[in-house]
Amino acid sequence: MPQSTDANLALFEPHRRLLVAHAYRMLGDLARAEDMVQEAWLRWSGREAQVASPRAYLVTLVTRLCINELNSAKSRREESRGDRLPEPVDLDEGGIGRAELVDQVSMAFLVVLQRLTPAERAVLLLREVFDFDYAEIAGLVGKSEAACRKLLERARQNVAAEKRMFATPPETHRRMLEAFTQAARSGDLDQLVSMLAEDAVMITDGGPEGRRVEGIRNLQAPLKGAWNIASFIKATAGRAVLEMELHELNGRPALVLYSGDAPFAALLLGIAEGRIQRVFFHADAGRLRHLGPRTPRA
């Protein structure tokens, strides 16, 4: 016999933020993540059998829903865009909450996750974040335990190169973001080059249709190299007059640019070894709505 709604809710709600965070890592989109968790709630509340471990059951359920969503999105070509960035979010305001391990929702980590297949994402997160055993993971993704071990090995290799960007202290990150912003606004090419790693990469996302700022279209492919990135920033940074605010997005200091009171773009950095390794410029207006309006001036 199904439990009452109140009883089901009492078991479900303590896990909601964890489930939203997991679905967000899988999908890179907060609205879609919330949809998956809502669907999980409907299935949870309608189940017949008792569950020994609600947490494990719900994580498994949300993972299956996300894999199905990713496969469906791929068939719609939404996952094949090379310039697509995960949606930037304020962890607290976005309903995810302060994650125990902030590196698991950093933009650099999420970008790496999006390079993985749905099965690789699931295996990595279930093993590394939730400590599922291989038998549980194999049953969930429909592969053998040996295949899951190989998937995890490949996923770890992809993530390993980005892990160095997870250790920079927030205050160091903030100082470098502010210095980078100042150099961009002043057009100081030498300063920009000096702050960027030689093999730095810049990724921009202007949305499905692309987006122009004062005649400049967002990059359609990652831009590589300190000089190339610095030159692009110098050529484009002064083209539009936008208000800027310092925020914390995905657990790291970030810059939000506003056109009027509406968020226009978000700038996030990946920093390691005293240099900027990644520049993420997110200008997909439809996926910045969770950032909210500009803070009113006093």
C-alpha positions in Angstrom: 0.0 0.0 0.0 1.4 3.5 -0.9 2.4 5.6 2.0 0.6 8.9 2.7 1.7 12.1 0.9 3.0 13.5 4.2 5.0 10.4 4.9 6.5 10.3 1.4 7.3 14.0 1.6 9.0 13.6 4.9 11.3 11.0 3.4 11.9 12.8 0.1 12.5 16.4 1.2 15.8 15.9 3.1 17.3 14.7 -0.2 15.9 17.3 -2.5 19.0 19.6 -2.7 21.3 16.7 -3.1 19.1 15.4 -6.0 19.0 18.8 -7.7 22.8 19.1 -7.4 23.2 15.6 -8.9 20.8 16.3 -11.7 22.5 19.7 -12.4 25.9 18.0 -12.6 24.5 15.5 -15.0 22.7 18.0 -17.2 24.4 21.3 -16.7 21.0 23.1 -16.7 19.2 24.0 -13.5 15.6 24.1 -14.9 16.0 20.6 -16.5 17.6 19.4 -13.2 14.5 20.6 -11.3 12.3 18.9 -13.8 14.1 15.6 -13.2 13.7 15.9 -9.5 10.0 16.7 -9.8 9.5 13.6 -11.9 11.5 11.6 -9.3 9.1 12.9 -6.7 6.0 11.8 -8.7 7.5 8.3 -9.1 8.6 8.2 -5.5 5.1 9.2 -4.2 3.4 6.6 -6.4 5.6 3.6 -5.6 4.1 0.5 -4.0 7.0 -1.1 -2.3 8.9 0.0 0.8 12.5 1.3 0.3 15.3 0.4 2.7 17.5 3.4 1.6 15.6 6.4 0.3 18.8 8.2 -0.6 20.2 5.4 -2.8 16.8 4.8 -4.3 16.3 8.4 -5.2 19.8 9.0 -6.5 19.4 5.9 -8.8 16.0 7.2 -10.0 17.3 10.7 -10.8 20.3 9.2 -12.5 18.1 7.1 -14.8 15.9 10.1 -15.6 19.0 12.2 -16.4 20.5 9.5 -18.7 17.2 9.3 -20.6 17.1 13.1 -20.8 20.7 13.3 -22.1 20.0 10.7 -24.8 16.9 12.5 -25.8 18.7 15.8 -25.9 21.4 14.3 -28.0 18.8 13.1 -30.5 17.6 16.7 -30.6 21.2 17.9 -31.1 21.2 20.0 -28.0 24.1 18.1 -26.5 26.2 18.3 -29.7 26.9 22.1 -29.6 30.6 22.6 -29.1 30.1 26.1 -27.6 27.5 25.1 -25.0 28.4 26.0 -21.4 26.6 24.7 -18.3 24.2 27.2 -16.8 26.0 29.3 -14.1 24.2 29.3 -10.8 24.4 30.8 -7.3 24.5 27.6 -5.3 22.2 28.9 -2.5 19.8 30.9 -4.5 19.6 28.2 -7.2 18.2 25.7 -4.7 21.3 23.5 -4.7 22.7 24.6 -1.4 26.3 24.9 -0.3 27.9 21.7 -1.6 30.3 19.9 0.7 32.8 19.7 -2.2 32.4 22.9 -4.2 34.7 21.5 -6.9 31.9 19.2 -7.9 29.9 22.1 -9.2 32.6 24.4 -10.5 32.3 25.5 -14.1 35.6 23.8 -15.0 34.4 20.5 -13.6 30.9 20.8 -15.3 32.5 21.6 -18.7 34.6 18.4 -18.4 31.5 16.4 -17.5 29.8 17.6 -20.6 32.6 16.1 -22.7 31.7 12.7 -21.3 29.0 10.3 -22.5 25.9 10.0 -20.3 27.1 6.6 -19.1 30.6 8.0 -18.2 29.0 10.9 -16.3 26.8 8.6 -14.4 29.6 6.2 -13.5 31.9 8.9 -12.4 29.4 10.7 -10.2 27.9 7.6 -8.7 31.3 6.2 -7.8 33.2 9.4 -6.8 30.3 11.3 -5.2 27.9 8.7 -3.8 30.3 5.7 -3.4 28.0 3.2 -5.2 29.6 -0.1 -5.7 30.2 -1.4 -9.2 27.4 -4.0 -9.1 24.9 -1.2 -8.4 26.3 1.1 -11.1 26.4 -1.8 -13.6 22.7 -2.5 -13.1 21.8 1.2 -13.4 23.7 1.9 -16.6 23.0 -1.5 -18.2 26.7 -2.5 -18.6 28.9 -5.1 -17.0 31.0 -4.3 -14.0 34.2 -4.6 -16.1 32.8 -2.1 -18.6 31.9 0.3 -15.8 35.5 0.2 -14.5 36.7 1.1 -17.9 34.2 4.0 -18.2 35.3 5.3 -14.8 39.0 5.1 -15.8 38.3 7.1 -19.0 36.2 9.7 -17.1 38.9 10.1 -14.4 41.5 10.7 -17.1 39.4 13.5 -18.5 38.8 15.1 -15.2 42.4 14.8 -13.9 43.7 17.5 -16.1 41.2 20.0 -14.7 41.6 19.1 -11.0 44.4 21.6 -10.6 41.8 24.4 -11.1 39.8 23.3 -8.1 42.4 24.2 -5.4 42.9 28.0 -5.9 41.7 29.8 -2.7 38.6 32.0 -3.2 40.5 35.2 -2.2 43.2 34.6 -4.8 40.6 33.8 -7.4 38.7 37.0 -6.6 41.9 39.1 -6.9 42.8 37.6 -10.2 39.2 38.1 -11.5 39.3 41.8 -10.5 42.7 42.3 -12.1 41.7 40.5 -15.2 38.5 42.6 -15.5 40.5 45.8 -15.0 43.0 44.8 -17.7 40.1 44.0 -20.1 38.4 47.3 -19.5 41.6 49.3 -20.0 42.7 47.3 -23.0 46.0 46.4 -21.4 47.1 43.6 -23.8 50.4 42.9 -22.1 48.7 42.5 -18.7 46.1 40.2 -20.1 48.7 38.0 -21.7 50.7 37.9 -18.5 47.7 36.6 -16.5 46.8 33.9 -19.0 48.5 30.5 -19.2 50.2 30.0 -22.5 47.8 27.2 -23.4 44.7 28.9 -21.9 41.3 28.2 -23.5 38.3 30.6 -23.8 34.8 29.2 -24.4 31.8 31.5 -25.0 28.1 30.6 -25.2 25.8 33.0 -27.0 22.8 30.7 -27.0 21.2 28.6 -29.8 21.2 31.5 -32.3 24.4 33.1 -31.2 24.5 36.7 -30.0 26.1 39.9 -31.2 27.5 42.6 -28.9 28.1 45.8 -30.8 28.6 43.8 -34.0 30.9 41.2 -32.5 29.5 37.6 -32.6 30.4 35.2 -29.8 33.1 32.6 -30.7 31.7 29.5 -32.3 34.6 27.3 -31.2 37.0 27.4 -28.2 39.8 30.0 -28.6 43.2 28.8 -27.6 46.4 30.5 -26.5 47.1 33.5 -24.3 47.8 35.9 -27.1 44.7 35.0 -29.1 42.5 35.3 -26.1 44.0 38.6 -24.9 43.7 40.1 -28.4 40.0 39.0 -28.7 39.2 40.5 -25.2 41.0 43.7 -26.0 39.1 44.0 -29.3 35.7 43.3 -27.8 35.7 44.4 -24.1 35.0 48.1 -24.8 32.3 47.6 -27.4 29.3 47.6 -25.1 28.5 49.7 -22.0 27.3 47.3 -19.3 27.0 47.4 -15.6 29.1 44.8 -13.7 28.7 43.1 -10.3 30.9 40.6 -8.5 29.0 37.4 -7.6 29.7 33.9 -6.4 28.7 31.4 -9.1 29.3 27.7 -8.9 31.2 28.2 -5.7 33.7 30.6 -7.3 34.0 34.4 -7.6 32.5 35.5 -10.9 31.4 38.6 -12.8 27.9 39.2 -13.9 27.3 41.8 -16.6 23.9 43.6 -16.8 22.1 45.3 -19.6 19.8 47.6 -17.6 18.7 45.4 -14.7 18.7 42.1 -16.6 21.7 39.8 -16.6 23.4 39.9 -20.0 26.4 37.6 -19.4 28.5 35.9 -16.8 32.3 35.7 -16.7 33.9 32.8 -14.9 37.5 31.8 -14.7 39.5 28.6 -14.1 42.7 29.4 -12.3 45.7 27.2 -11.4 49.4 27.8 -10.7 48.9 31.5 -10.6 47.6 31.8 -14.1 44.2 31.8 -15.8 43.7 28.5 -17.5 40.1 28.8 -18.6 37.9 31.8 -19.5 34.1 31.0 -19.6 31.8 33.7 -21.1 28.2 32.8 -20.8 25.8 35.0 -22.8 22.8 32.8 -23.3 20.1 35.0 -21.9 17.6 32.2 -21.6 19.9 30.3 -19.2 20.9 33.3 -17.0 17.5 33.9 -15.5 18.5 32.3 -12.1 21.0 35.1 -11.6 18.3 37.6 -10.9 18.2 41.4 -11.5 21.0 43.8 -10.7 21.4 44.8 -7.1 19.6 48.2 -6.6 22.0 51.1 -5.8 21.7 52.7 -2.4 
